[in-house]
Amino acid sequence: MKNYKHTLERRLNNMPYVTIKLLEGRSEEQKKAMVEKVTAAVSETSGAPEDKIVVFIEEMSKNHYAVGGKRLSDQ
């Protein structure tokens, strides 16, 4: 069990995680292209294999995002 845990920890520590936060409204094609290009860039700059790179896209509504104390939905 100890060997398995060590191997799993090593694998998880070597996986780059990328979180992209953006306002909702991009098409599925745009998000797909973004994930592909970010994955390629992270692989190129970090040396990590593309199949180990995890990309999260977090979409926010304009009601949940504010700049200077004003929600974007109120502008």
Helices and strands as residue ranges (DSSP letters): H 2-13, E 17-23, H 28-46, G 50-52, E 54-60, G 62-64, E 66-67, E 70-71, G 72-74
